[in-house]
Amino acid sequence: MSRTASIISGLLMLLISVRPALSDPRNLLVGTWSVDVSKLTMTDAPKSVTLVLAEVDGGKYKMTVDIVDHDGARRHGESTFKPDGTSAPAVGTADYDLVSMTMPSRRILVMGGGFKGHPANTRVFSLSDDGKHLIETVVSHTPEGTPHTRVDFWTRTR
């Protein structure tokens, strides 16, 4: 076999072995995440926050959030949604009763939330390059309409 044919054969074998990894349709955000409470910039920050994103039937996802407040009180919220921007109910949370989610890539989740017919905030979750951390950017507005941005850091626990 000529050197050129050998190189082409090697490249074809490499492409064949890489293709399944590149075509993996799984969303890379699926898993269990814990927020780094030491970096939270809010007053009376919670003791812990755990987020679970799981795939469910019919191209939908279920997100659950469990919070242990600074005083030890526990809160649980959840929503099952299709990541196409349609609205879905959110239950068990004082922050949202309606959400809209999109996943423009396997590494990004964009969420718009509403409560009692009013916008609440927008959250963008993006996966770090190493796949072990999730960076959440939260955009909200003061009562006067001034935008405010907060960044939270999550670590994959499962």
Backbone torsions as a table, in degrees:
resi	resn	phi	psi	omega
1	MET	NA	137.8	-179.8
2	SER	-73.0	162.1	-180.0
3	ARG	-60.3	-42.4	179.6
4	THR	-62.7	-45.7	179.3
5	ALA	-63.8	-37.3	178.6
6	SER	-65.0	-42.4	178.4
7	ILE	-64.8	-45.5	179.5
8	ILE	-62.1	-43.3	179.1
9	SER	-61.6	-42.6	178.5
10	GLY	-64.0	-41.8	178.5
11	LEU	-64.5	-41.5	177.7
12	LEU	-61.9	-42.5	178.6
13	MET	-63.1	-40.2	177.9
14	LEU	-63.6	-45.7	179.2
15	LEU	-63.0	-39.8	179.1
16	ILE	-64.3	-38.7	-178.8
17	SER	-76.8	-28.1	-179.1
18	VAL	-81.9	-31.7	-174.8
19	ARG	-51.2	-47.7	-179.8
20	PRO	-59.1	-36.7	179.3
21	ALA	-66.9	-38.7	-179.1
22	LEU	-74.6	-26.2	-177.3
23	SER	-95.5	5.6	-179.4
24	ASP	-60.7	116.0	-175.3
25	PRO	-81.4	-7.5	-177.3
26	ARG	-59.4	143.6	174.7
27	ASN	-80.0	126.6	-175.3
28	LEU	-72.9	-9.7	179.8
29	LEU	-86.5	-11.5	179.6
30	VAL	-61.1	130.3	179.7
31	GLY	150.6	-168.2	179.6
32	THR	-113.7	133.3	-173.8
33	TRP	-129.7	144.1	177.1
34	SER	-123.7	131.0	-178.8
35	VAL	-76.2	146.7	174.8
36	ASP	-82.5	94.3	-175.0
37	VAL	-65.3	-22.2	179.6
38	SER	-67.3	-19.4	-179.4
39	LYS	-102.5	1.1	178.8
40	LEU	-70.0	135.8	-175.0
41	THR	-102.3	9.1	-177.3
42	MET	-90.7	156.4	174.3
43	THR	-74.4	149.2	-178.3
44	ASP	51.5	48.7	-179.2
45	ALA	-59.7	147.2	178.9
46	PRO	-66.1	160.3	175.4
47	LYS	-74.1	-34.7	178.1
48	SER	-158.8	152.8	174.3
49	VAL	-141.4	127.0	177.9
50	THR	-121.8	131.3	178.7
51	LEU	-117.5	133.0	175.4
52	VAL	-122.6	126.7	174.5
53	LEU	-116.6	121.5	-177.6
54	ALA	-131.4	145.1	173.5
55	GLU	-78.0	139.0	174.4
56	VAL	-127.1	178.8	-175.6
57	ASP	-62.2	157.3	172.6
58	GLY	72.0	27.4	179.1
59	GLY	72.1	21.4	-179.6
60	LYS	-105.6	165.3	176.9
61	TYR	-128.6	153.9	174.4
62	LYS	-121.2	127.5	176.0
63	MET	-113.1	128.5	173.2
64	THR	-121.4	145.2	178.2
65	VAL	-131.3	124.8	177.1
66	ASP	-116.8	126.4	-175.9
67	ILE	-121.9	134.7	167.7
68	VAL	-109.8	110.4	-177.1
69	ASP	-67.3	168.4	-179.3
70	HIS	-58.3	-26.7	-179.9
71	ASP	-95.3	5.3	177.9
72	GLY	94.0	-9.3	178.1
73	ALA	-64.5	145.9	-178.4
74	ARG	-110.6	139.9	176.3
75	ARG	-130.5	147.0	178.7
76	HIS	-136.8	128.9	176.2
77	GLY	-131.6	154.1	178.9
78	GLU	-157.7	158.4	175.2
79	SER	-153.3	141.4	171.6
80	THR	-110.2	126.3	-170.5
81	PHE	-142.1	158.3	169.8
82	LYS	-102.0	129.6	-173.6
83	PRO	-79.3	48.8	-178.7
84	ASP	-116.6	10.1	178.5
85	GLY	90.9	-4.7	177.3
86	THR	-74.6	154.6	-179.2
87	SER	-75.8	146.7	177.2
88	ALA	-141.1	144.3	179.3
89	PRO	-68.3	146.9	172.4
90	ALA	-117.8	131.5	-176.8
91	VAL	-122.1	152.1	174.8
92	GLY	79.2	12.4	-178.3
93	THR	-125.3	144.6	176.8
94	ALA	-88.4	-2.7	-177.0
95	ASP	-97.3	-31.9	-175.1
96	TYR	-140.4	148.3	165.5
97	ASP	-125.0	-4.4	179.5
98	LEU	-150.3	136.8	177.6
99	VAL	-134.3	158.3	173.3
100	SER	-134.4	128.1	-175.3
101	MET	-128.7	144.6	170.9
102	THR	-133.7	154.2	175.9
103	MET	-128.4	87.3	-177.0
104	PRO	-67.9	-15.3	173.9
105	SER	-153.8	174.6	179.3
106	ARG	-71.1	-6.7	-176.0
107	ARG	-113.7	-0.4	-173.9
108	ILE	-135.0	135.9	172.9
109	LEU	-127.3	127.3	178.0
110	VAL	-114.1	128.0	-177.3
111	MET	-127.2	129.0	170.2
112	GLY	-109.4	132.6	-178.1
113	GLY	-119.9	149.9	176.3
114	GLY	-134.4	157.5	178.6
115	PHE	-144.7	123.6	178.7
116	LYS	52.5	43.1	175.9
117	GLY	80.5	9.2	-179.7
118	HIS	-125.4	148.0	176.5
119	PRO	-62.2	141.6	177.5
120	ALA	-103.4	-68.6	176.2
121	ASN	-164.1	175.7	176.1
122	THR	-121.0	137.4	-180.0
123	ARG	-127.2	136.1	175.2
124	VAL	-121.9	119.4	177.5
125	PHE	-103.2	126.3	178.2
126	SER	-131.4	138.3	-176.9
127	LEU	-83.0	135.3	176.9
128	SER	-67.7	163.1	-178.4
129	ASP	-60.2	-32.7	-178.7
130	ASP	-82.0	-6.5	177.9
131	GLY	75.6	3.8	-176.4
132	LYS	-101.6	-12.3	-175.3
133	HIS	-130.9	148.8	179.1
134	LEU	-121.3	127.9	178.0
135	ILE	-105.9	122.2	-178.4
136	GLU	-110.1	123.0	174.7
137	THR	-107.1	123.1	-178.1
138	VAL	-111.4	123.2	178.1
139	VAL	-113.8	120.9	177.4
140	SER	-132.1	179.4	-178.6
141	HIS	-132.4	142.5	173.9
142	THR	-69.8	166.3	177.1
143	PRO	-56.6	-24.8	178.1
144	GLU	-83.5	-6.7	177.9
145	GLY	99.5	1.6	-179.7
146	THR	-75.1	127.1	179.6
147	PRO	-70.9	147.0	177.8
148	HIS	-136.3	134.0	-179.4
149	THR	-118.0	136.5	177.1
150	ARG	-129.6	143.8	178.2
151	VAL	-119.1	128.2	178.4
152	ASP	-115.7	151.7	-176.7
153	PHE	-121.4	128.9	-177.2
154	TRP	-117.8	152.0	175.8
155	THR	-122.4	136.0	178.1
156	ARG	-69.2	127.9	176.2
157	THR	-106.8	-19.5	175.9
158	ARG	-153.5	NA	NA
